[in-house]
Amino acid sequence: MMTEDQLDAAFAALADPTRRAIVARLAAGPAPVGELAAPFEISLPAVSRHLKVLETAGLITREKDAQWRRCHLRPQGLAGAAEWIDSTRRFWEGRLDSLARFLEGPKPNGKETTHAADTDTGNDDPEGGPRG
């Protein structure tokens, strides 16, 4: 389970579209920094800053391979965020299911309830006359 700080760092890192694109690319396999930078119209130092944010959040690792710096996705970094999203989704699905059961449940005195939207004639006049 991720700590609150780790979860915050992961979501903050993923809040940026450039970093999400980098994570998506790394899902296909490791890549050197230059290859990761190619699709973006930003400088190599800017890409390096994005990579540092992802690395600090625990979403990627970087290693020096001869003269290249290769980046790897850390699936366990994403797993913590996915776990939090899944537990939150289950909570809200349960709440919405409970609300649906309540709304579909038996009506008091066996009568159907009506909603204002169901009976609205588009008429605000209590006498039933046309507006205007």
C-alpha angles and dihedrals in degrees: 000000000000122000119241090255092051091048091049091049092049094050092043090051092049093047091081118080093215091055091046089053090050091050090048091052092048089052085073091055144289118317139184118251092250091057091048090050096049099086094050129080092220133100123270090246089055090052089048090055090052089050091050090054091050091046093048089051089054094243098117140018127215125208134181111240108183103297095343130084107217123198126211130192115242103214091190088063090058093041092068092053091045090051091053092047091049094050091047091048091051091050094052094042088054092049092048091047089053091050091049091051090049093049093046094044128106116301121233112268089005091280124135114243118230126213124218089240090057094054102033111123093186087251121124095181111104089210091059095245125136120277121247 
